[in-house]
Amino acid sequence: MVKLAQFRQTGRFVKKITNKSNFNILLKSQTDGSFNINVEEPEQEASKDNFIDISIADLIAYVSERVIEKIDEGARASVPGSLASLLPTSALGGDESVLDKLAQAAIADDNFVATLPWQVQDLVKRRVSEFYREQRMLEKKDALAKIDFARSQKLIAMSAPLLSDMATALRRSADTLEVTSSKSGTSRPLLFLDQDMAQEIETAIVDDEITPILGDITQFNKDNGWGKLKIEDGTKTVSFSIPSDILPTMKQILIDNMKRDLVYLQVYFVRDRSGEIVRMIPVGIIPTPTR
């Protein structure tokens, strides 16, 4: 949190945190039996001296969008269509998936998730947190555009292992982990992890550098930015997740480029501990070479 506060004000952060480098980030004492960790910070005053005028919650959403994989098509398809019968009448109709409709109903009614079968409750909570991140990223996309490739690289290289450290709580003592932002008594989720997701990010390593890669897109969800790309001359298929703040600008370019055999993406590779590529985080598209 301190490093994110530093980045928000100056566009950079120090490696070692001391009393002098702490920007008034405080941990609020827990109550007995609670596993909540409450972080408080003073309201940031708008100033021409700030690097970027957004909240720390916005920055948490920014790095989560890049480090945490979006819900894939397999998970979406696993939600039974019969669950649509549990939706309020106002949520019926439209082209959204059953999962998206369930998540929207959960946003409208805090008690809705408890009425669902336990097998899908965590998935719906995860999709709700994605919705709120998407909303934040779209609202702040102009401000977030100030984070150039070089700064983004440093921010992700710093944040990825720390998000992984957060997930260690799910090894034994917890089933789920949720990061929320509260303002004026209203709480909104930014990140939701279950044990399977935590295991994936605990063992995943995000490259420090961006890599250009040619590939053939075989799947793409234009609504949430999840897809699959064939690389290494079609011998390997890797999933990818496009962050919500750049999805609107990348989406149409990506769709147009899918009409060609190959798309030239700028990506962060996410690897397992053996160094094998397990997924990608696209952050840009460049012209496909003619040769």
N, C-alpha and C positions, 0 to 999 in steps of 0.2 A: 504493500500500500504506500509506503514511504517513497519507493522508487517511482511509482506511478505519479505521486504528487510532485516529485521533482521533475519528471518528464513533462507533466502538464504545465509547469511554470517556466521551465527553461529549455525543453526539447531534448534533455539529456538527463542522466542520473549517474550517481557515483557507485562504485562497486561495494564499498564498505559503508554501512549505515552506523552513524554515531548520534549522540545527543544533538550535536550541532547540525547534522544533516536531516533530522526529523522535522517535517513540516506540520507539526501539531497533530499528527495522527495518533489517536488514543485507542487503547483496547478497553472496552467497558467490562466491568467485572461480571462474571457469570453468576447465575443463581444455582443453588444446590440441585444436582440432578440434571442440569442443563448442559448440552453439548454445543450450545450456540456460542459463536465468537462474534461479538459486536464491535464494529469499528466505527469510531466517530471522527469527524473532521469538521472544522469550521467552514461556513459557506465561503466559496471563493468569490472575491470581488472582481468584477470585470475590470481589466486593465490592459492598456496597450503594451505593457511590459510582459504580460503572460504569453508564453509560446502558443497555447491553445486554450480557448475558453470553453471547456467542457468539464463534466464532473468526473471523479475517479470511477464512478459506476460506469460511465460511458467508456472509459479506457479498459475496464475489466471486460465489458462486452466486446470491445475491439479485439483484445488479445484472445478471448474465448472463441470468437468467430474464426480465428485463424488456427488455433491449436486443437480445438475440439471438433471432431467430425460431425457433419449433419446426419440426421436420420436417413438411412438408405432406403431404397425402394423395396428391399426384402422385408424390412421391419414394417414399412407402411402396408404392404400386402398382407402381413400377418394379422392385421386388425380385422376381425370378422365383420362383414357387411351387416350382419344381424344386429350389431350394436347401434345401428342408426335408429332402431326402434326406441332407444333410450333418450334420444335427442328431443329437446323441446321443439314444438312446431315451427318456431321462428328460425330454427337452424336447418330445417329441411330445404332441399332444393340447392341449386348451384352446382358447380363442377368440382368443388374441393373434394379431397379424399375424405373417407370416414374419419381417419385420424385427425385431419385438420378441423373437421366439424366438431369432433369431441373436444379438441383443445380450445376452440373458440367458445364452446359451451362452458368449459371449465373457467375461462377468463370471465365470462358473464356471471357465473355462479360459483362462489368459492366452495360450495358443498357438493358440486356435481361429480368430482372425481371419486368421492367416497361411494357413489352409487354404481360405479363401474366394476366389472370383474377384476380381481386383484392382478391378474396376469397382464392387464393393459394399463394399470394405473401409472406405473413409472414411465411408460412410454408416452402417455398423455402429458404427464408433468414435464417430461423432457421437451416435448413439442411446444408446450406453453412457454417454457424459458426461451426456446428458439424464436417464437413469435415476438416476445418482448425485446430480445436482442435485435431482431430485424427492424422493429419499430424504432428503437433507439438509433440504430445505424443510419436509417433513412432520414430521421430528423436531424442528425448531426453530420451528414455526409459532407457538407460544404466545409465545416470546421475540420473534420477528419482528413480532408484532402491535403491539409498542411503537413501531414505525416508522410514524408517522401520515402522512397525505397530504402535509402540508407538508414533513416531513423526507424523505419518499420522493421528492418533486419535486426537492429540492436534491441528493439523492444521485444520482438518475438524470441530472440536468443536468450534474453533475460527472463522472460515470463514462462516459457515452455517448461523448463525444469521445476519452477516454483509451483505451477499448476499440478505438475506430476507429484510434487511433495504433498500437496493438499489431498491428493487421492489416497495417500497411504492410510488415512483414517478408515478407509473402507476395507482394509485387509481383515480386521477383526471386530472393531468396536462399533461399526455403523454399517447400515445397509444402503443408505443413500446420503449424498452430500448436496446441499443446495446453497447457492450464493444469491442473496436478495438485496435489493436496494429499497430503503424506506424514506418517504418524504411526506410530510403533513399527515402522518398516520396511515398512509397507504403503502403497502409492500408489494414489490414486483420482483419476480425471479429473474436472475441474469444467467444462471448456470445450474443445471441439474445433472448429477452423475449417479448412476447405480454401480454395483460392484463390477459388472462386465465392462462398462465404459471406463471405470477407474483402472481396471487391469490393463486396458489397451493404452491409456495415456501414461501409466506408470512405466511401461516397457518401451514406449515410443520416444524417439529422439528426432527433434525437428532440426534440419540443417540450418546452419548459421547463414548460408549464402543462397541467393536465388539462382536457379539453374534454368536455362532455356531448353525446352524439350519438344520434339516433333512427335505427334501421335494422332491416332484415329479415334475420334469420339464415338463411342457405341451407345451411350446412354446419357441423357441430360434432363434434369428436372428444372425447368425455367423458373419455377416458383421459389425453390429453396436453394438452388445452386449445386445440388449433388449430382454427380455423374460418374462415368467410367471412361477411361482412356486406354487404348492399346498402344504400348510403346515397345521399344527394342524389336523393330521390324515385325510387330504383331505377335510376338511370342509371350508377352506379359501384359495382363490387363490390371490396371490400378484405378481405385476409386479416387475421386477428388471432391472438395467442397469449396465453393467460391464464397468468400466473406460477403455478408449482406450489404455493406457500404459500397462495394464496388460491383455488385451483381447487376444493378440497373444499367451501368455503362458497358459492362462486359457481355451482357446477355445477348443482345442483338448481334454484336460482332461475332460472338461465338456461334450463334445459330447460322449466320451467313457463312462462316468459315467451315461449318459442318458439311456444307454442300461440296467441299473439296475433299480430297483423299486424306490430307494431313492438316492439322492445326498446330501452330507454333506458339506454345504457352511459356510464360515465365512462372516458375513454380518453386515452392519450398518442398523438398522431399521429406517425408516422414518415414523413418526407418525403425526396424526392430533392433534389438541389442546385437544381433549378428551383422547388422549393416544392410540387410535386405530392405528394399523399398516396400512399404505397406500401403501408403496413400500419398496424396499430393495436396498442396494448398496453392491453387492458381492465384496470381496477383496481377497478371497482365497478359496481353496478347500482342505479338509482334508479327509483321508480315511474313508469310510463309516463303521460304527460299524457292526460287524458280528452278533450281537445279539440286 
